[in-house]
């Protein structure tokens, strides 16, 4: 049985964050909602010391590429729908 791992890497801006504390507050809520709604693994992976930028990685595992793409697409749409962040770029990898 094949196993597919999908990785969505998203660079986001948090324009209203004036401190790392405000950034963590926005990111914490976003990451928790992603985990709870989509049942994916997600973490901040870069720009931890910059208060207005973040890179988040979202990972899912499935036995079909179609399902992997659907999950990552849903995660991308969810992130883009958040009013407190602006998506600057994203990449998708399926292994």
C-alpha positions as CSV (number, residue, x, y, z in Angstrom):
1,X,0.0,0.0,0.0
2,X,1.5,3.4,-1.0
3,X,1.9,6.2,1.5
4,X,2.0,9.8,0.5
5,X,3.2,12.7,2.6
6,X,2.1,16.2,1.7
7,X,3.8,19.3,2.8
8,X,2.4,22.8,2.4
9,X,4.8,25.6,3.3
10,X,3.2,29.0,3.7
11,X,4.9,32.4,4.2
12,X,2.5,34.8,5.9
13,X,2.6,38.4,7.0
14,X,0.9,39.5,10.2
15,X,0.6,43.3,9.5
16,X,-1.1,44.2,12.8
17,X,1.5,42.5,15.0
18,X,3.7,45.1,16.7
19,X,5.5,42.6,19.0
20,X,6.4,39.0,19.1
21,X,3.7,38.5,21.8
22,X,1.0,39.7,19.4
23,X,2.4,37.5,16.6
24,X,2.4,34.5,18.9
25,X,-1.2,35.2,19.8
26,X,-2.3,35.3,16.2
27,X,-0.3,32.3,15.2
28,X,-1.3,30.2,18.2
29,X,-5.0,30.6,17.3
30,X,-4.4,29.9,13.6
31,X,-2.4,26.8,14.2
32,X,-4.8,25.4,16.8
33,X,-7.8,26.0,14.4
34,X,-5.9,24.2,11.6
35,X,-5.1,21.2,13.8
36,X,-8.6,20.9,15.1
37,X,-10.6,21.5,11.9
38,X,-8.4,19.6,9.4
39,X,-6.6,17.1,11.6
40,X,-3.2,18.0,10.1
41,X,0.2,18.6,11.7
42,X,1.3,22.2,11.6
43,X,4.1,24.3,13.1
44,X,5.9,27.6,12.7
45,X,9.2,26.7,11.0
46,X,10.9,30.1,10.3
47,X,11.0,33.8,11.1
48,X,10.5,33.1,14.8
49,X,12.3,36.3,15.7
50,X,10.5,38.6,13.2
51,X,7.2,40.0,14.6
52,X,5.4,40.5,11.3
53,X,6.5,37.4,9.3
54,X,6.0,33.7,9.8
55,X,6.5,30.5,7.8
56,X,4.2,27.6,8.7
57,X,4.5,24.0,7.6
58,X,1.4,21.9,7.3
59,X,1.7,18.2,6.8
60,X,-0.7,15.4,6.0
61,X,-0.3,11.7,5.3
62,X,-2.6,9.6,3.1
63,X,-2.8,6.5,0.9
64,X,-3.8,8.5,-2.2
65,X,-2.3,11.6,-3.9
66,X,-5.8,12.9,-4.5
67,X,-6.6,12.9,-0.8
68,X,-3.3,14.5,0.0
69,X,-3.9,17.3,-2.5
70,X,-7.5,17.8,-1.1
71,X,-6.2,18.2,2.5
72,X,-3.4,20.6,1.5
73,X,-5.8,22.6,-0.6
74,X,-8.3,22.9,2.3
75,X,-5.4,24.0,4.6
76,X,-4.4,26.6,2.0
77,X,-7.9,27.9,1.7
78,X,-8.3,28.1,5.4
79,X,-5.1,30.0,5.9
80,X,-6.0,32.5,3.1
81,X,-9.4,33.1,4.7
82,X,-8.0,34.3,7.9
83,X,-8.5,38.1,8.2
84,X,-5.4,38.7,10.4
85,X,-2.8,37.2,8.1
86,X,-1.8,37.8,4.5
87,X,-0.4,34.9,2.5
88,X,2.8,36.0,0.7
89,X,3.8,32.6,-0.9
90,X,3.2,28.9,-0.6
91,X,4.7,25.7,-1.9
92,X,3.3,22.2,-2.1
93,X,5.4,19.0,-2.0
94,X,4.1,15.4,-2.2
95,X,6.5,12.7,-1.4
